[in-house]
Amino acid sequence: MWCGTTTTTAAIWMSLVAAAPLTAGAADTADKAKEQAQTTTQEAKTMVTDSWVTSKTKISLFADERVKGTQVSVDTTKGVVHLRGKVDSAEAKSAAGEITKGIDGVKSVKNDLQVVAPTARKAVDANDKDIAKAVESRMSKDANLKKVDVRTDGAVVTLTGEVPSIMVAAKASEQARMVPGVKSVKNELTLRQATK
């Protein structure tokens, strides 16, 4: 009788020892799945947060009588809010910056709003379109610069997109600066990652 109990106990111990690695492997897999879910959730939160911040900023700018929200373009990347466009006064520009800083989730504000009096707006807008077309025309002649995005606000040209090297980025700035009427060039080009 005692021998049978020992055999049964031994069998139970053997099954537990044999199952232990399986349980550890399952725990590892569960941990990896949990980490992946957390990473995906974090990425989703970042995207949702950036789009939420952009939307909340636009709503707040529309609601404030000091700033005409329709004149302001809002972009958010990783909590950094970029304001672009034209406003009527320096007060409107600083108000837009203050309003944006007060939004939950905003880490910092890049205020590139141009102050343009309403009376000069049509002339400036027309001039900006002409400048942008002239810069795009110059860029289209160079294979490395064809895909560069050009935006002009108050004769300030902003270049965005990807280029293969820092030398090409410098050339883009140089080409844009050579266009008559350009006050300055903001080069926001990024370097294209080499594919393996």
C-alpha positions as CSV (number, residue, x, y, z in Angstrom):
1,M,0.0,0.0,0.0
2,W,2.7,2.4,1.0
3,C,4.6,1.6,-2.2
4,G,1.6,2.5,-4.3
5,T,1.3,5.9,-2.7
6,T,5.0,6.5,-3.4
7,T,4.5,5.6,-7.0
8,T,1.5,7.9,-7.3
9,T,3.4,10.7,-5.6
10,A,6.4,10.1,-7.9
11,A,4.1,10.2,-10.9
12,I,2.5,13.5,-9.8
13,W,6.0,15.0,-9.2
14,M,7.2,13.9,-12.6
15,S,4.2,15.4,-14.3
16,L,4.7,18.7,-12.5
17,V,8.4,18.8,-13.4
18,A,7.6,18.0,-17.0
19,A,4.9,20.7,-17.1
20,A,7.1,23.4,-15.5
21,P,9.0,24.3,-18.8
22,L,5.7,24.4,-20.7
23,T,4.3,26.8,-18.1
24,A,7.4,29.0,-18.2
25,G,7.3,29.0,-22.0
26,A,3.6,30.0,-21.9
27,A,4.5,32.8,-19.4
28,D,7.2,34.1,-21.8
29,T,4.8,34.1,-24.7
30,A,2.2,35.8,-22.6
31,D,4.8,38.4,-21.5
32,K,5.8,39.0,-25.1
33,A,2.2,39.4,-26.2
34,K,1.6,41.8,-23.3
35,E,4.6,43.9,-24.3
36,Q,3.5,44.0,-27.9
37,A,0.0,45.0,-26.8
38,Q,1.5,47.8,-24.6
39,T,3.7,49.1,-27.5
40,T,0.8,49.1,-29.9
41,T,-1.5,50.8,-27.3
42,Q,1.2,53.4,-26.7
43,E,1.6,54.1,-30.4
44,A,-2.2,54.4,-30.8
45,K,-2.3,56.8,-27.8
46,T,0.4,58.9,-29.4
47,M,-1.5,59.1,-32.6
48,V,-4.8,59.7,-30.9
49,T,-3.2,62.3,-28.6
50,D,-1.6,64.2,-31.5
51,S,-4.9,64.3,-33.5
52,W,-6.8,65.1,-30.4
53,V,-4.4,68.0,-29.6
54,T,-4.7,69.3,-33.1
55,S,-8.5,69.2,-33.0
56,K,-8.7,70.7,-29.5
57,T,-6.3,73.5,-30.6
58,K,-8.4,74.3,-33.7
59,I,-11.6,74.4,-31.6
60,S,-10.0,76.7,-29.1
61,L,-8.6,79.0,-31.7
62,F,-12.1,79.2,-33.4
63,A,-13.7,80.0,-30.1
64,D,-11.3,82.9,-29.2
65,E,-12.3,86.3,-30.7
66,R,-8.7,87.5,-30.7
67,V,-7.7,84.9,-33.2
68,K,-9.5,84.1,-36.5
69,G,-9.1,80.3,-36.4
70,T,-9.6,80.0,-40.2
71,Q,-6.3,81.8,-40.7
72,V,-4.3,79.3,-38.7
73,S,-3.1,75.9,-39.8
74,V,-2.4,73.5,-36.9
75,D,-0.1,70.4,-37.0
76,T,0.9,68.2,-34.0
77,T,3.8,65.7,-33.9
78,K,4.6,64.0,-30.6
79,G,3.0,66.8,-28.6
80,V,4.8,69.6,-30.5
81,V,2.2,71.9,-32.1
82,H,3.2,73.9,-35.2
83,L,1.1,77.0,-36.0
84,R,1.2,78.4,-39.5
85,G,-0.7,80.9,-41.5
86,K,-1.5,84.7,-41.4
87,V,-3.0,86.7,-38.6
88,D,-4.1,90.3,-38.5
89,S,-1.8,91.5,-35.6
90,A,1.0,90.6,-33.2
91,E,-1.6,90.3,-30.5
92,A,-3.4,87.6,-32.5
93,K,-0.2,85.8,-33.0
94,S,0.7,85.8,-29.3
95,A,-2.9,84.9,-28.3
96,A,-2.7,81.9,-30.6
97,G,0.5,80.8,-28.9
98,E,-1.0,81.3,-25.4
99,I,-4.2,79.4,-26.3
100,T,-2.2,76.5,-27.7
101,K,0.1,76.2,-24.7
102,G,-3.0,75.9,-22.5
103,I,-4.2,72.7,-24.3
104,D,-3.8,69.4,-22.4
105,G,-1.1,67.3,-24.1
106,V,0.9,70.2,-25.6
107,K,4.6,69.8,-24.9
108,S,5.7,72.9,-26.9
109,V,4.5,75.3,-29.5
110,K,6.3,76.3,-32.7
111,N,4.6,79.6,-33.6
112,D,5.3,80.4,-37.3
113,L,2.3,82.7,-37.8
114,Q,2.9,85.7,-40.0
115,V,1.4,89.1,-39.1
116,V,-0.2,90.6,-42.2
117,A,-2.6,93.5,-42.0
118,P,-6.0,92.7,-43.6
119,T,-5.6,95.5,-46.1
120,A,-2.4,93.9,-47.4
121,R,-3.7,90.3,-47.2
122,K,-4.8,89.9,-50.9
123,A,-1.6,91.3,-52.3
124,V,0.5,89.1,-49.9
125,D,-1.6,86.0,-50.7
126,A,-1.2,86.6,-54.5
127,N,2.5,87.2,-54.0
128,D,2.8,84.0,-51.9
129,K,1.2,81.9,-54.7
130,D,3.6,83.4,-57.3
131,I,6.6,82.8,-55.1
132,A,5.6,79.2,-54.4
133,K,5.1,78.5,-58.1
134,A,8.5,80.0,-58.9
135,V,10.2,77.9,-56.3
136,E,8.4,74.8,-57.4
137,S,9.4,75.5,-61.0
138,R,13.1,75.7,-59.9
139,M,12.8,72.5,-57.9
140,S,11.2,70.6,-60.7
141,K,14.4,71.0,-62.8
142,D,16.4,68.9,-60.4
143,A,15.6,65.2,-60.0
144,N,16.6,65.2,-56.3
145,L,14.3,68.2,-55.5
146,K,11.2,67.3,-57.6
147,K,9.4,65.8,-54.5
148,V,10.1,68.7,-52.2
149,D,6.9,70.4,-50.9
150,V,6.9,74.2,-51.0
151,R,4.7,76.4,-48.9
152,T,4.9,80.2,-48.7
153,D,3.5,82.5,-46.0
154,G,4.3,86.2,-46.0
155,A,7.2,85.6,-48.5
156,V,8.7,83.1,-46.1
157,V,9.2,79.8,-48.0
158,T,9.0,76.5,-46.0
159,L,10.4,73.4,-47.6
160,T,9.3,69.9,-46.4
161,G,9.8,66.3,-47.6
162,E,12.7,63.9,-47.9
163,V,16.0,64.3,-49.7
164,P,18.9,61.9,-50.1
165,S,21.6,64.0,-48.4
166,I,22.4,67.2,-46.5
167,M,24.0,68.6,-49.6
168,V,20.7,68.3,-51.5
169,A,18.9,69.9,-48.6
170,A,21.3,72.8,-48.7
171,K,20.8,73.1,-52.5
172,A,17.0,73.3,-52.0
173,S,17.5,76.2,-49.6
174,E,19.8,77.9,-52.1
175,Q,17.4,77.4,-55.0
176,A,14.4,78.8,-53.1
177,R,16.4,81.8,-51.8
178,M,17.3,82.8,-55.4
179,V,13.6,83.4,-56.2
180,P,12.7,87.1,-56.3
181,G,10.5,88.2,-53.4
182,V,11.6,85.5,-50.9
183,K,12.4,87.0,-47.5
184,S,13.7,83.8,-45.9
185,V,13.7,80.0,-46.3
186,K,12.7,77.5,-43.5
187,N,14.3,74.2,-44.4
188,E,12.4,71.4,-42.7
189,L,13.6,68.7,-45.1
190,T,14.5,65.3,-43.6
191,L,17.1,62.9,-44.8
192,R,15.8,59.8,-46.5
193,Q,16.8,56.6,-44.7
194,A,18.9,54.3,-46.9
195,T,17.1,51.1,-47.7
196,K,19.0,47.9,-46.9
